Amino acid sequence: MKNVTDSFVSLGHWPSAGSFGFNTDILATNPINLSVVLGVLIFFGKGVLSDLLDNRKQRILNTIRNSEELRGGAIEQLEKARSRLRKVETEAEQFRLNGYSEIEREKLTLINSTYKTLEQLENYKNETIQFEQQRAINQVRQRVFQQALRGALGTLNSCLNNELHLRTISANIGMLGTIKEITD
């Protein structure tokens, strides 16, 4: 190391020699050559290296920006998808609840309608039975009345003679006259 420092110190004290020659001392010339090469590389290569690093830095920054934008877009799409999912789940739940309530409503309506129909059928049945009973009663009455009338006529015809027959007719005409006077 002392030799390297001595080489640099000796550069400052060059004698004003009149000749040009080769220095064969490897230890003295190698650090000088390296320092000259490094100095030239640093001086001339600094701009190129700086440009390469700036370009690389810009590409990295652009990639990060693009990644952030894509990430932001992905997050936004994810939030939209979650929002749509929540909305669809809410609508599905609403449809499910409405469907159940609609089914229950339809079920109750059908039960009520069936009950009313059965009630009407029961009423029609009872009315029909009552009508048929009344008709049967009327038919029995009519037959009893006809038989009673036939019997009465038979009895009257066998028991009545002309004189009694005329007196009955006169009495009936008198009763009709009295009824007519009362109504007038």
Beta strands, then each sheet from edge to edge (+ up, - down):
end
